[in-house]
């Protein structure tokens, strides 16, 4: 069995791989780059020099085609041709709205990749992460519902710090970061800070001079973030954005924080929201996040529903967190919610779906005759 993606190893990919290995399967991860090699997994790297992402994926698919017959089941974590199963964490690709866009190679390339999995001629088994995500794919490409399954959330129990340990973890992490016990601290986690709303956070911080914000997953010094850097400087909040880059201690940072701020513009899921819930961290997010419904159902914070986005509504939601009674109630309700709801079984269900796809494939005449 082979699991692969074109952009490096991701947590869900390795999580599914580990579950399949525990069930007795051999797993190979094929990718173009990797930060680390997961235990008990064979890793094959296919270096890729394509410049644009859609060309990168197509080139990766062509390179992988030489290996595909070596595996019983091929599972992709990006939309690619000839997959048996797609674990899809991406939204529908941008659709052309003008004649010029219809001939744009980038737009055409992404739609072509969408169609390899969601088109009428595809037989790929589709694993989706939210109802809203699936609705858009189904409406855009008229995809057969029989091929699709919406997985439960995929948060890992190991990402939670026990309630009894949190006070000590909070104190230790704040000491490490040089943050006083009295400081009001937000947490912002994103690989793409512009898409996840860092500018909105900067706008709110301008009016809230006592707030510190831990920024995880990116480096504002990178050229691609220069607009956000300039915005933070002009708003005089840069010194209060504590830039931590990529971190593996996000649960500990959640213990050190008072509030997760996630005012995303577009987010199929927003797994960080669920990680906040299992750590009892209140959340301010937007309706654009697929998992924002969990915040509302848990009463663990506020979902900003205004469209277009209202900074005033965002600031008003944040202001509620300054009330200690409200904040404590959000924390209790978050932990109560995760104790009764299934937000942990998504990766197990994905592993089962992959096994089922393999069993169906083995029964086909073409495969069984090999």
ZANUTOR-712269 format. One line per 4 residues: number of its first residue (from 1); for each residue y negated, x negated, z negated of N, C-alpha, C, O. Coordinates in steps of 0.05 Angstrom, whole numbers. Each point is the difference from the previous one (the first is absolute). Layout:
NUM> Y X Z Y X Z Y X Z Y X Z ~ ...
REM end
This chain:
1> 24 -17 0 -24 17 0 -25 -18 0 -1 -20 -14 ~ -18 28 30 -25 -16 1 -24 17 -6 -3 22 10 ~ -14 -32 -28 -26 13 -5 -21 -20 9 1 -24 -7 ~ -21 34 22 -20 -19 8 -27 13 3 -2 25 2
5> -19 -41 -3 -27 9 5 -15 -23 13 9 -23 -2 ~ -31 29 15 -13 -20 16 -22 -14 -15 -12 -19 10 ~ 5 28 -34 -23 -11 -13 5 -13 -27 -18 -3 -16 ~ 43 -6 11 6 -13 -25 14 19 -19 2 24 5
9> 10 -35 -26 16 16 -19 -18 18 -17 -21 -9 -9 ~ 29 33 5 -14 19 -16 19 9 -23 24 -3 2 ~ -36 13 -23 16 7 -24 21 21 6 22 -2 -9 ~ -29 22 25 19 21 6 23 -10 17 23 8 -4
13> -29 -26 22 22 -13 16 20 -14 -17 24 4 2 ~ -34 -21 -20 18 -15 -17 14 19 -21 22 -5 -7 ~ -37 26 -1 13 19 -19 23 15 13 21 3 -13 ~ -24 6 38 22 13 14 22 -20 4 24 7 -4
17> -30 -31 12 20 -21 4 17 -4 -25 24 -2 2 ~ -37 0 -25 14 -5 -25 19 23 -6 22 -4 -10 ~ -30 28 15 17 23 -5 24 1 19 22 7 -9 ~ -26 -15 33 23 -1 19 20 -22 -7 24 4 2
21> -35 -26 -11 18 -22 -9 16 9 -24 24 -6 -2 ~ -36 20 -17 14 9 -23 22 20 7 18 5 -16 ~ -20 7 40 21 19 9 21 -14 17 17 14 12 ~ -19 -40 -10 21 -15 14 -6 -7 29 18 -9 14
25> -43 13 -5 -7 -6 28 -11 -28 2 -12 -11 -19 ~ 15 -1 43 -14 -25 6 -26 7 14 -1 17 18 ~ -21 -30 -27 -26 6 11 -13 -26 10 0 -20 -13 ~ -11 23 37 -17 -22 11 -27 11 5 -4 21 11
29> -16 -36 -20 -28 8 5 -10 -19 22 0 -24 -2 ~ -10 36 24 -11 -14 22 -30 6 1 -8 23 1 ~ -8 -44 -2 -29 5 0 -14 -24 13 12 -21 5 ~ -38 24 0 -15 -21 12 -11 -20 -20 -6 -23 8
33> 3 31 -33 -9 -18 -21 9 11 -26 4 24 -3 ~ -1 -42 -17 9 9 -26 -12 -18 -22 -2 -24 3 ~ -7 37 -24 -11 -14 -23 22 -12 -17 -4 -21 -13 ~ 26 35 12 22 -9 -17 26 12 11 -1 20 14
37> 23 -33 -21 26 10 9 13 16 -23 5 -11 -21 ~ 0 37 25 13 16 -21 28 -10 -6 13 -11 17 ~ -4 15 -42 27 -10 -7 21 16 14 -2 24 5 ~ 24 -38 3 24 13 12 -5 12 27 16 15 10
41> -38 -23 3 -7 11 27 -2 -23 19 -13 -20 -6 ~ 26 22 29 -4 -19 21 -27 5 14 -6 23 6 ~ -10 -43 -2 -26 3 11 -2 -15 27 7 -24 1 ~ -16 38 19 -4 -12 27 -29 3 7 -10 23 0
45> -3 -45 7 -28 1 8 -2 -2 31 13 -17 12 ~ -29 35 -1 -6 0 29 -30 -4 3 -15 19 1 ~ 6 -44 -1 -29 -5 3 -12 14 23 12 3 21 ~ -37 6 -24 -12 17 20 -30 -8 3 -15 0 -19
49> 8 -6 44 -27 -10 5 -18 21 13 -22 -6 8 ~ 33 31 -4 -16 21 13 -26 5 -16 0 -1 -25 ~ -22 5 39 -26 2 -13 -5 27 -13 -8 2 -23 ~ 13 20 38 -5 26 -11 24 12 -13 23 -7 7
53> -27 24 -27 22 11 -16 21 14 17 24 -3 -4 ~ -34 20 23 20 16 15 16 -19 18 24 4 4 ~ -37 -25 7 15 -20 16 19 -16 -18 22 -8 9 ~ -31 3 -33 17 -14 -20 26 15 -4 21 -11 0
57> -23 38 -4 23 16 -5 19 1 24 24 -1 -2 ~ -37 4 26 17 1 24 14 -26 5 23 -1 8 ~ -37 -22 -12 12 -26 3 23 -4 -20 21 -10 7 ~ -26 19 -31 21 -2 -21 24 16 8 23 -10 -3
61> -27 34 14 22 16 9 16 -13 22 25 1 0 ~ -39 -13 19 14 -14 22 17 -24 -11 22 -4 9 ~ -34 -10 -28 14 -23 -11 25 9 -16 21 -13 1 ~ -24 35 -16 22 10 -16 22 11 17 23 0 -9
65> -29 10 33 21 12 17 23 -19 5 23 9 4 ~ -28 -35 -5 22 -20 4 19 1 -23 23 -8 3 ~ -31 18 -27 16 0 -24 12 27 -6 18 2 -17 ~ -28 19 29 5 27 -10 29 7 0 9 15 -18
69> 7 -24 37 28 7 1 17 -13 -22 23 8 -4 ~ -35 -26 -11 14 -12 -23 1 18 -24 14 -7 -20 ~ -28 29 20 -2 17 -23 10 28 4 -2 11 23 ~ 12 1 -43 10 28 1 -23 20 1 1 19 15
73> -21 -24 -31 -23 18 -2 -26 -17 1 -2 -20 -14 ~ -17 29 29 -26 -14 2 -21 19 -12 -5 22 9 ~ -9 -32 -30 -20 16 -14 -27 -14 2 -2 -24 -5 ~ -18 38 13 -26 -12 3 -20 10 -20 1 23 -9
77> -19 -40 1 -22 7 -18 -26 0 16 -22 3 -12 ~ 24 -6 38 -22 5 18 11 16 23 24 0 5 ~ -41 15 9 9 16 23 6 -19 23 -17 -14 11 ~ 43 14 -2 10 -19 20 21 14 17 12 20 -10
81> -7 -29 34 21 12 16 28 -4 -11 5 -20 -14 ~ 13 38 20 29 -3 -4 8 -3 -29 19 -14 -7 ~ -34 27 -11 8 0 -28 21 23 -6 -2 21 12 ~ 20 -26 -30 18 21 -9 -15 16 -22 2 25 -1
85> -17 -39 -15 -15 13 -22 -28 -12 -2 -3 -25 2 ~ -17 41 -5 -27 -9 -5 -9 9 -28 0 23 -6 ~ -7 -43 -11 -13 6 -26 -30 -2 6 -11 -22 2 ~ -2 45 0 -27 1 10 -21 4 -22 -1 21 -12
89> -15 -42 8 -22 1 -20 -27 2 14 -21 -1 -14 ~ 21 3 40 -25 0 16 -9 28 8 17 17 3 ~ -42 -14 2 -10 26 10 4 1 30 8 -19 13 ~ -12 43 -1 0 3 29 -21 -18 12 -22 -3 -11
93> 29 -10 33 -19 -18 13 -24 17 11 3 23 7 ~ -25 -36 -5 -24 12 10 4 12 28 11 -13 18 ~ -19 38 -14 3 13 25 -26 -1 16 -21 1 -12 ~ 23 -5 38 -25 -2 16 -16 26 1 12 21 3
97> -38 -24 -6 -17 24 1 -19 -1 25 -14 20 5 ~ 14 -42 9 -17 -3 24 17 -12 23 21 -11 -5 ~ -31 14 29 14 -12 23 3 -30 -3 20 -11 7 ~ -41 -2 -17 1 -29 -3 22 -8 -20 14 -20 4
101> -12 35 -26 21 -6 -20 28 4 11 19 -13 -9 ~ -16 31 29 26 4 12 11 -25 13 24 -3 3 ~ -42 -14 6 8 -24 14 -3 -25 -17 3 -23 9 ~ -10 27 -35 -3 -23 -18 28 -11 -6 17 14 -11
105> -12 -40 17 27 -11 -4 10 1 -29 23 4 -5 ~ -42 -7 -14 9 1 -28 9 27 -8 21 4 -12 ~ -37 17 19 8 27 -6 26 8 14 17 12 -12 ~ -15 -19 37 24 6 16 24 -14 -12 22 11 0
109> -26 -36 -9 22 -15 -12 11 12 -25 24 2 -4 ~ -42 7 -13 9 12 -25 14 27 5 20 6 -13 ~ -31 10 31 13 25 6 28 -4 12 19 14 -6 ~ -17 -35 23 26 -7 12 20 -6 -22 23 9 1
113> -32 -23 -22 18 -7 -22 7 26 -16 23 3 -8 ~ -42 14 4 6 26 -13 22 15 15 19 10 -13 ~ -22 -9 39 19 16 16 28 -11 0 20 15 3 ~ -17 -42 -7 27 -11 -2 16 12 -23 25 0 1
117> -38 9 -21 13 12 -23 -3 30 -3 18 14 -7 ~ -42 -4 14 -6 28 -4 1 17 26 -3 24 -2 ~ 6 -37 25 0 15 25 26 16 3 19 -4 -14 ~ -20 22 34 23 19 4 25 -15 8 22 10 -5
121> -24 -33 18 23 -14 10 12 -19 -21 21 -12 5 ~ -33 10 -28 9 -19 -21 22 14 -17 -2 24 -5 ~ 21 -40 -5 20 10 -18 -3 -12 -28 18 3 -17 ~ -40 -18 13 -4 -14 -26 -1 19 -23 -14 21 1
125> 29 -27 -22 -2 15 -25 -26 -8 -14 -6 -23 -3 ~ -10 43 -6 -27 -5 -10 -1 6 -30 6 22 -9 ~ -14 -42 -6 -5 3 -29 -30 -2 -5 -12 -21 4 ~ 0 44 -12 -28 2 -4 -6 0 -30 18 5 -17
129> -43 -10 10 -8 -3 -28 -16 23 -12 -4 2 -24 ~ -7 16 42 -16 22 -11 0 23 20 4 -4 24 ~ -8 28 -34 -1 24 17 -23 -2 20 4 7 23 ~ -27 -16 -32 -23 -2 17 5 -19 23 -8 6 23
133> 21 -28 -28 7 -20 20 18 13 21 -5 -3 24 ~ 26 16 -33 19 12 18 -13 22 17 6 3 24 ~ -23 13 -36 -14 22 14 -15 -11 24 0 12 22 ~ -14 -34 -26 -16 -12 22 18 -11 23 -6 4 23
137> 28 -17 -31 19 -9 21 12 23 16 2 0 24 ~ 6 20 -39 14 23 13 -19 14 19 7 8 22 ~ -32 -4 -31 -20 14 17 -8 -17 24 -5 11 21 ~ 3 -37 -25 -9 -18 21 21 -4 22 -6 1 24
141> 31 -4 -32 21 -7 19 22 21 2 19 -4 15 ~ -22 26 -30 20 21 1 28 -11 -6 20 7 13 ~ -19 -23 -33 25 -13 -7 20 20 -12 -8 17 -16 ~ 33 -20 23 21 17 -10 4 -4 -31 5 -22 -9
145> -8 44 -6 2 -2 -29 27 -9 -9 3 -10 -22 ~ 18 14 38 27 -7 -8 3 -30 -4 18 -9 -13 ~ -36 -7 25 2 -29 -2 -16 -11 -24 1 -24 -5 ~ -16 41 -9 -19 -10 -20 8 8 -28 12 21 -4
149> -19 -38 -15 4 6 -28 -24 -12 -15 -8 -22 4 ~ -3 38 -22 -21 -9 -18 12 -10 -26 12 15 -14 ~ -17 -41 9 12 -12 -24 -15 7 -25 -25 5 1 ~ 38 -4 -24 -15 0 -25 -16 -25 -3 5 -19 14
153> -24 18 -32 -15 -25 -5 18 -23 -6 23 3 -9 ~ -34 -27 13 17 -24 -1 -8 -20 -22 7 -23 2 ~ -22 32 -21 -8 -18 -22 24 -10 -15 19 15 -4 ~ -20 -40 -5 22 -13 -15 -5 3 -30 -22 -5 -9
157> 42 13 -6 -2 2 -29 -8 -27 -13 -13 -1 -20 ~ 21 -21 33 -6 -26 -11 -30 -6 1 -9 -20 -12 ~ -6 36 26 -29 -4 1 -15 12 -24 -25 -2 -1 ~ 39 14 -17 -12 12 -24 1 -18 -24 21 -13 -4
161> -42 11 -11 -1 -14 -26 2 22 -21 -14 19 0 ~ 33 -23 -19 4 20 -21 -25 5 -16 -17 -18 -3 ~ 15 42 -6 -24 9 -16 -4 -18 -24 -22 -6 -8 ~ 44 -1 -5 -1 -17 -24 -11 -28 6 -12 -12 -18
165> 18 2 42 -9 -27 7 -28 -2 11 -12 -21 1 ~ 1 44 7 -25 -1 14 -23 -11 -16 -16 -15 12 ~ 12 21 -37 -23 -12 -15 0 -30 0 -21 -12 4 ~ 45 0 -8 1 -30 0 -4 -11 28 -14 -20 3
169> 25 33 17 -4 -9 27 -29 3 8 -11 -18 13 ~ -2 39 -21 -28 5 6 -17 -22 -12 -17 -12 14 ~ 21 6 -39 -16 -21 -14 5 -27 13 -19 -15 4 ~ 44 8 2 6 -26 11 -12 -3 28 -11 -21 7
173> 13 42 9 -10 -2 28 -31 -2 0 -11 -14 16 ~ -2 30 -33 -29 -2 -1 -9 -27 -10 -20 -11 10 ~ 34 0 -29 -7 -27 -9 3 -20 22 -17 -18 4 ~ 39 20 11 5 -18 23 -23 2 21 -8 -20 11
177> -2 44 -7 -21 5 20 -28 -4 -10 -19 1 15 ~ 17 -6 -42 -27 -4 -11 -15 26 -3 -25 0 2 ~ 39 22 -7 -13 27 -2 2 9 -29 21 -1 -12 ~ -43 10 1 0 9 -28 15 26 -3 5 15 19
181> 3 -9 -44 15 24 -6 -16 25 5 11 21 5 ~ -38 -24 -7 -18 24 2 -8 6 29 -10 22 5 ~ 15 -40 14 -9 4 27 14 23 14 24 5 -5 ~ -39 10 22 12 21 16 9 -13 26 -16 -12 15
185> 42 15 -9 12 -15 22 14 19 19 17 16 -8 ~ -24 -18 34 15 14 21 19 -19 14 -3 -24 -2 ~ 22 36 15 19 -16 16 0 11 29 2 24 4 ~ -5 -42 15 1 7 29 20 -18 13 -3 -24 0
189> 24 36 13 21 -15 13 1 8 29 3 23 7 ~ -5 -43 11 0 6 28 4 -25 17 -10 -22 -7 ~ 25 24 28 1 -21 20 -23 2 20 -9 -20 11 ~ 0 45 -7 -22 5 19 -22 15 -15 -2 24 1
193> -16 -40 -14 -19 13 -18 -20 19 13 -9 19 -12 ~ 3 -24 38 -19 18 13 13 28 4 -13 20 -6 ~ 38 -20 14 14 26 4 5 14 -26 1 25 -1 ~ 2 -40 -21 6 12 -26 -25 6 -16 3 9 -23
197> -26 -14 34 -25 10 -12 -14 -18 -19 -13 10 -19 ~ 14 -36 22 -14 -18 -18 -30 5 2 -14 -2 -20 ~ 4 8 43 -29 6 2 -8 24 -17 -22 0 -10 ~ 40 19 7 -6 23 -17 0 -8 -29 -17 10 -16
201> 34 -28 8 0 -11 -27 -25 -15 -5 -12 2 -22 ~ 3 -19 41 -25 -15 -3 -23 19 -4 -17 -5 -17 ~ 17 27 32 -22 20 -2 -1 12 -28 -21 4 -11 ~ 45 2 0 1 11 -27 -8 -20 -21 -13 7 -19
205> 22 -32 22 -6 -21 -19 -30 -6 -1 -10 -9 -21 ~ -4 13 42 -29 -4 1 -14 16 -22 -19 -9 -12 ~ 30 34 7 -13 17 -20 14 -2 -27 -8 14 -19 ~ 28 -32 16 15 -2 -25 1 -30 -7 20 -13 5
209> -41 3 -17 -3 -29 -4 20 -13 -20 2 -24 -1 ~ 12 40 -15 18 -11 -20 28 -3 10 18 -9 -15 ~ -12 18 40 27 0 10 8 -27 12 -15 -13 14 ~ 40 5 -20 13 -22 14 23 11 17 12 20 -8
213> -7 -32 30 21 9 18 18 -23 8 -8 -19 12 ~ 34 21 -19 20 -19 8 8 6 29 9 22 5 ~ -12 -41 12 5 3 29 25 -16 7 0 -24 -2 ~ 21 38 11 26 -13 5 9 5 29 -3 22 11
217> 14 -44 1 12 4 26 -15 -11 24 9 1 22 ~ -33 -12 -27 -17 -9 22 -20 -21 -11 -2 -4 -24 ~ -11 -9 43 -20 -20 -7 -26 6 15 -1 -2 25 ~ -20 9 -40 -25 7 13 -12 -23 16 -17 4 17
221> 26 -28 -23 -11 -23 14 10 -2 29 -11 -15 16 ~ 32 29 -10 10 0 28 -20 12 19 -14 19 -7 ~ 13 -30 30 -20 9 20 1 30 6 -20 13 4 ~ 44 -3 -3 3 28 8 -11 19 -21 -4 24 6
225> -2 -34 -30 -12 17 -21 -29 -6 -5 -11 8 -20 ~ -2 -21 39 -28 -9 -5 -19 23 -4 -19 -3 -15 ~ 24 26 27 -18 23 -4 2 10 -28 -20 7 -12 ~ 44 -6 1 3 9 -28 -12 -20 -19 -12 7 -20
229> 15 -33 26 -12 -21 -17 -30 3 0 -13 -1 -21 ~ 1 5 44 -29 4 2 -9 25 -15 -21 0 -12 ~ 37 21 15 -7 25 -14 0 -4 -30 -18 9 -14 ~ 39 -23 3 1 -5 -28 -23 -17 -10 -11 4 -22
233> 3 -23 38 -22 -18 -7 -26 16 0 -16 -3 -19 ~ 11 20 39 -24 15 2 -2 21 -22 -22 8 -9 ~ 45 2 0 1 20 -22 -1 -13 -28 0 13 -20 ~ 1 -40 20 -1 -16 -24 24 7 -19 -3 2 -24
237> 27 1 37 24 5 -16 22 -21 4 21 2 -12 ~ -27 -22 29 21 -20 7 11 -14 -25 24 -5 -1 ~ -41 -1 -18 9 -14 -24 18 17 -17 15 -10 -18 ~ -15 36 22 17 18 -16 25 8 15 17 15 -11
241> -14 -24 36 25 3 14 17 -25 -6 -5 -21 12 ~ 25 24 -29 16 -23 -8 23 -3 21 19 15 0 ~ -22 -34 17 18 -4 23 24 -16 -9 -1 -23 -7 ~ 24 37 9 25 -12 -9 20 -7 23 20 -12 -5
245> -27 20 30 18 -6 22 26 15 -3 3 20 -13 ~ 18 -32 26 26 12 -2 12 -7 -27 -1 -22 -9 ~ 13 43 -4 11 -3 -26 27 13 -2 6 20 14 ~ 11 -31 -31 26 13 -5 1 14 -27 20 12 -7
249> -43 -13 -8 0 12 -27 -17 25 -1 -14 5 -19 ~ 17 12 40 -16 24 1 5 19 -24 -19 11 -11 ~ 44 -7 2 4 16 -24 -15 -10 -24 -11 16 -16 ~ 10 -42 12 -16 -12 -22 -30 5 4 -14 5 -20
253> 5 -7 44 -28 5 6 -7 30 -5 -22 7 -8 ~ 42 10 13 -4 29 -6 -3 4 -30 -17 16 -9 ~ 32 -31 -7 -2 2 -29 -28 -9 -9 -11 10 -20 ~ 0 -30 34 -26 -11 -8 -23 17 10 -23 -4 -8
257> 28 24 25 -21 17 12 -2 27 -13 18 9 -14 ~ -41 4 19 -5 27 -11 4 21 21 4 24 -6 ~ -6 -32 32 -1 20 21 8 -13 27 -9 -22 6 ~ 27 35 9 5 -8 28 -19 15 18 -1 24 -1
261> -15 -39 17 -18 12 19 12 -5 28 4 -23 8 ~ 2 44 6 13 -2 26 -12 21 20 14 18 8 ~ -40 -22 -1 -13 19 17 5 -4 30 -19 -5 15 ~ 44 6 -8 9 -8 27 -10 19 22 -3 24 -5
265> -2 -35 28 -6 15 24 25 11 13 -1 22 12 ~ 22 -37 -13 25 7 13 23 -14 -14 0 -24 -3 ~ 20 40 -5 22 -12 -15 24 19 2 0 21 -12 ~ 21 -29 26 23 17 3 12 7 -27 7 23 -4
269> -6 -42 -14 11 6 -26 -20 -9 -22 -13 17 -12 ~ 11 -43 7 -15 -10 -22 18 -5 -24 -4 11 -21 ~ 24 -29 25 20 -5 -21 -13 -10 -26 10 4 -22 ~ -33 -17 25 -14 -10 -24 -7 23 -19 -2 -4 -24
273> -2 28 35 -6 23 -16 24 7 -18 -4 6 -24 ~ 28 -8 35 24 6 -16 4 -22 -21 9 6 -23 ~ -14 -31 30 3 -21 -19 -20 4 -23 6 -7 -23 ~ -29 17 29 -20 6 -21 11 22 -18 -2 -2 -25
277> 14 23 36 10 22 -15 22 -10 -20 0 8 -23 ~ 18 -24 33 22 -9 -18 -9 -19 -22 14 -5 -19 ~ -38 -6 23 -12 -17 -21 -21 14 -16 -14 -12 -16 ~ 11 39 20 -19 15 -15 -29 -7 6 -17 4 -18
281> 11 -13 42 -27 -8 7 -13 23 16 10 7 21 ~ -32 5 -32 -13 22 15 -10 -9 27 -5 -24 5 ~ 1 43 13 -5 -6 28 -23 18 11 -1 24 -5 ~ -17 -37 20 -19 14 17 6 -7 28 -2 -24 8
285> 10 43 8 7 -5 28 -11 21 18 -16 17 -8 ~ 24 -17 33 -10 20 20 24 16 11 23 -9 -1 ~ -30 31 13 20 17 12 13 -13 24 22 9 8 ~ -34 -29 3 11 -14 23 25 -15 -6 15 -8 18
289> -9 4 -44 24 -15 -8 24 20 -2 -2 21 -12 ~ 24 -28 25 23 17 0 11 7 -28 9 22 -4 ~ -11 -41 -14 10 4 -27 -21 11 -19 5 2 -25 ~ -28 5 35 -21 10 -18 8 27 -13 -10 6 -22
293> 28 8 34 9 26 -11 14 -5 -27 -1 18 -18 ~ 13 -41 14 13 -6 -26 -21 -3 -22 5 7 -23 ~ -29 -17 30 -21 -2 -20 -9 28 -9 -4 5 -24 ~ 1 13 44 -8 27 -7 21 14 -16 -6 13 -21
297> 31 -15 29 21 14 -14 4 -11 -28 7 15 -19 ~ -11 -41 16 3 -12 -27 -24 4 -18 2 -3 -24 ~ -25 10 36 -25 1 -14 -6 -27 -13 -7 -3 -23 ~ 10 -18 40 -2 -27 -9 -26 -14 10 -1 -24 2
301> -18 40 6 -25 -10 11 -13 20 18 2 24 -5 ~ -16 -33 25 -15 17 18 6 -8 29 0 -23 7 ~ 4 44 10 2 -5 29 -26 10 13 -6 24 -2 ~ -8 -42 14 -25 7 14 7 13 27 12 -13 17
305> -19 38 -14 9 15 23 -21 4 22 6 11 21 ~ -30 -20 -27 -22 5 19 5 -14 27 10 -22 1 ~ -16 36 21 3 -10 27 -24 10 17 -1 23 7 ~ -18 -41 -1 1 -29 -3 -3 -8 -30 -9 15 -17
309> 17 -40 12 1 -10 -27 -28 2 -13 -20 -6 13 ~ 19 14 -38 -24 2 -15 -1 -21 -23 17 1 -18 ~ -35 -20 20 -2 -20 -21 -8 13 -27 9 -8 -21 ~ -25 29 23 -8 15 -24 24 12 -14 3 -1 -24
313> 16 13 40 24 11 -12 18 -22 -12 12 4 -21 ~ -11 -26 35 15 -23 -10 -11 -10 -27 15 -4 -19 ~ -41 1 18 -13 -9 -25 4 21 -22 3 -8 -24 ~ -4 33 31 4 21 -20 28 -1 -12 4 4 -24
317> 16 -9 42 27 -2 -9 4 -24 -19 13 2 -21 ~ -25 -25 28 1 -24 -16 -13 5 -27 10 -9 -21 ~ -32 24 21 -15 5 -25 18 14 -21 -3 -4 -24 ~ 22 20 34 18 14 -19 17 -20 -15 8 5 -23
321> -2 -28 35 17 -20 -13 -15 -14 -23 13 -14 -16 ~ -39 17 14 -15 -13 -22 4 15 -26 -7 -10 -22 ~ 18 34 23 7 15 -24 28 -8 -10 19 5 14 ~ -18 -17 -37 25 -10 -10 22 21 -3 23 -5 5
325> -31 29 -14 19 22 -3 13 7 27 24 4 1 ~ -41 -2 20 10 6 26 19 -22 11 21 6 10 ~ -30 -31 -14 16 -23 9 27 -1 -13 21 -4 12 ~ -21 9 -39 26 0 -14 18 23 9 24 -4 1
329> -36 27 5 16 23 9 12 -7 27 23 7 5 ~ -38 -19 13 10 -8 26 24 -19 -3 20 2 14 ~ -23 -21 -32 22 -19 -5 25 14 -9 22 -5 11 ~ -24 23 -30 23 15 -11 13 16 22 24 1 3
333> -41 13 13 10 17 21 14 -15 22 19 9 12 ~ -29 -33 -6 13 -17 20 28 -7 -8 19 3 15 ~ -15 -12 -40 26 -8 -10 19 24 -3 24 -2 4 ~ -36 25 -11 17 24 -2 10 8 28 23 9 3
337> -40 -11 17 7 7 27 23 -16 10 20 10 11 ~ -22 -37 -14 21 -17 12 27 2 -16 21 -8 10 ~ -23 19 -34 25 4 -15 16 24 10 24 2 -6 ~ -37 16 21 14 24 9 2 3 30 14 17 10
341> -28 -34 5 0 2 29 16 -22 13 1 -22 -11 ~ 10 27 35 15 -21 14 -20 -15 18 -7 9 22 ~ -2 -32 -32 -17 -17 16 13 -28 4 -13 -19 9 ~ 39 17 -15 13 -26 0 23 -3 21 8 -22 5
345> 1 44 7 25 -2 14 -2 -4 30 20 0 14 ~ -45 -5 -4 -4 -3 29 16 -22 13 12 5 21 ~ -11 -28 -33 15 -23 12 30 5 -1 14 -8 19 ~ -4 21 -40 28 7 -1 7 20 22 21 -2 13
349> -39 22 -9 5 19 21 -1 -13 28 15 7 18 ~ -34 -26 -15 -1 -15 26 26 -15 5 10 0 23 ~ 0 -13 -43 26 -14 4 22 19 8 17 -7 17 ~ -16 30 -30 20 20 7 -3 10 29 20 3 14
353> -45 1 -6 -5 9 28 9 -21 20 10 7 22 ~ -14 -32 -28 8 -22 17 31 -1 2 11 -3 22 ~ 2 7 -44 29 1 0 10 23 17 19 -2 16 ~ -32 26 -18 8 23 15 -4 -5 30 16 8 16
357> -39 -21 -9 -5 -6 28 22 -19 11 9 3 23 ~ -1 -22 -40 21 -19 9 27 15 4 14 -6 19 ~ -8 24 -37 25 16 3 0 16 26 20 2 14 ~ -43 11 -8 -2 16 25 3 -18 24 13 7 20
361> -26 -30 -21 2 -19 22 28 -10 5 9 -2 23 ~ 6 -3 -45 27 -10 3 18 21 13 20 -7 12 ~ -27 32 -15 17 22 12 -6 5 30 15 14 13 ~ -37 -26 -3 -6 4 28 19 -15 18 7 -23 -7
365> 2 34 29 19 -13 18 -9 -27 10 15 -19 1 ~ -41 17 5 -11 -26 11 4 -22 -21 7 -23 8 ~ -13 29 -33 2 -21 -21 29 -6 -7 7 -23 -3 ~ 9 44 0 28 -4 -9 17 -14 20 21 -11 -6
369> -30 11 32 15 -13 21 -5 -30 2 13 -14 15 ~ -34 5 -31 -6 -29 2 22 -17 -12 -2 -25 0
REM end
